[in-house]
């Protein structure tokens, strides 16, 4: 039988294995030289909305007011017994001022500002560099600032650069802990899943080849533009999870093919790539499409994370389609476990399981749907917000300084509102209007800028992460003249939150439409494509419902060791939706591609369901087990946003693999029967002829 294009390509790779391996070694080693440098080249900032009023206000402040924007460095000194006039306290103020002056990234410090009781003092210095460099500068002086404090006087560095510096350090520590836990668990699951020590190394090879190459390329990108530090976190996680998935499905199919044609290993590779390889290709394209929708969000951190993940996924996919066919061979069954069967990859147990599902299809379909809807019910009361200071541990400088500001100057002190009055406009009426707004407790005199603009700083009565402060920002923008810019850290968070809310329906809609079109293209069936998207939505909804209970309502706060913010992080609905949908589509394509293959052969809808589960049930469970272990490990060890992502993604895989793919999908396909594979004639004429049977 003549193989298709993908099968022919796979056979070519197998026939030229040494050349293919040599090319990949050269690429990985050549780019890998730069990979270790990537972490230090990434940015800890980039959380702003392009084109927003708050970003425009920050740019004016940086240009005309010595960088005293949301990116300023702030040192807080606080004593329970001394006032700023006491010699010991005054000495610390002078020393802290000297530390700020020693860092070129920050301009001259403003005069010390004492609280009403004199026991708290704030020192502020504007950033004269971009936000990325300001975060690095905060890291350089953090230890010197902390060393000035003792039991008598607290001295802490806070402000946005300090927050992101501390957050990045906590995140890095969490990532290291997660990786320490992930690798041993992953290796054990891989050996069990692949059934042999030899084959268990394949996904690690794929992940290493793709990820190291991607890291080298990303380092090159950082020489021209900033990339968020989160880019590396997500790239590692996705590359590992998908590399394991792709290797598992291809190796599983290869074992069946080499068992059927032991005398022709290259033909076995061709059969494997024509079937499972094709499913891997469509799965990878689905993941890339889902991630590409995130590029629609005008937030640099989001775009860099999406681009980084897309690059890592693309290179892991390329390795799966080129390097794996070259490396794979009969040797994959060496060092097999005692219970491993190297023969036909059809599982009698899963075939029997499929028949049991079909015998109770109606009941199981209804019960599964009800369970998914109940799990998704908490979404009706979903609340979101930007990360608050509570994501940092109590002993971090940025949090200690934040809390000292709030107790010494009032709850709104850590998040001042900065109003920019353009040149040629009298600032006094604007200051009066700001002062007369309900919720404003203090307005400082307008400061003249270098180019004629005026800066009015105001302090609110509200916590910077509260709903009230967001309402206050909105009120100011509605009541002040249109040429006035309302900025500052709380306004920037407000713009981030609103942008994420506004863009979420667009991103979700794009992902759903593109996902449907790709499934229609790959599987050539309208109902299958539509049902695949709907089932994925149910998985996503159920996972987010569990996430809302765990984080918004705080059910998991104690067991997982975090402080509930009372909401999910703003980027969760949009960003995690794309990730969860991509992963769900991964399993959708694998299962339904196998069902399509069996339907093309037998033209029997019931046999297609049974055959699909018999051939993919075991790999799906194994792949899901690895993904769940990876994601839940990050949920245990990471920062709060990482915990949210790890728990939601891990729960999505758990629900999708074990309830949706193995119960709901087979039940519904059995109930619909042959009609599930219907394709209108006009669509049949338009779509290319994609087949999975070999």
Secondary structure, 3 states (H helix, E strand, C coil): CCCCHHHHHHHHHHHCHHHHHHHHHHHHHHHHHHHCCHHHHCECCCCCECCCHHHHHHHHHHHHCCCCCCCCEEEEEEECCCCCCCHHHHHHHHHHHHHHHHCCCEEEECCCEECCCCCEEEEEEEECCCHHHHHHHHHHHHHHHHCCCCCCEEEEEECHHHHHHHHHHHHHHHHHHHHHHHHHHHHHHHHHHHCEHHHHCHHHHHHHHHHHHHHHHHHHHHCCCCCECHHHHHHHHHHHHHHHHHHHHHHHHHHHHHHHCCCCHHHHHHHHHHHHHHHHHHHHHHHHHHHHHHHHCCEHHHHHHHHHHHHHHHHHHHHHHHHHHHHCCHHHHCCECCCCCCCCCCCHHHHHHHHHHHHCHHHHHHHHHHHHHHHHHHHHHCCEECCCHHHCCCCCHHHHHHHHHHHHHCCCHHHCEEEEECCCCCHHHHHHHHHCCCCEEEECCCEECCCCCEEEEEEECCCCCCHHHHHHHHHHHHHCCCCCEEECHHHHHHHHHHHHHHHHHHHHHHHHHHHHHHHHHHHCCHHHHHHHHHHHHHHHHHHHHHHHHHHHCCCCHHHHCCCCCCCEECHHHHHHHHHHHHHHHHHHHHHHHHHHHHHHHHCCHHHHHHHHHHHHHHHHHHHHHHHHHHHHHHHHHCCHHHHHHHHHHHHHHHHHHHHHHHHHHHHHHHHHHHHHHCCCHHHHHHCCCCCCCC
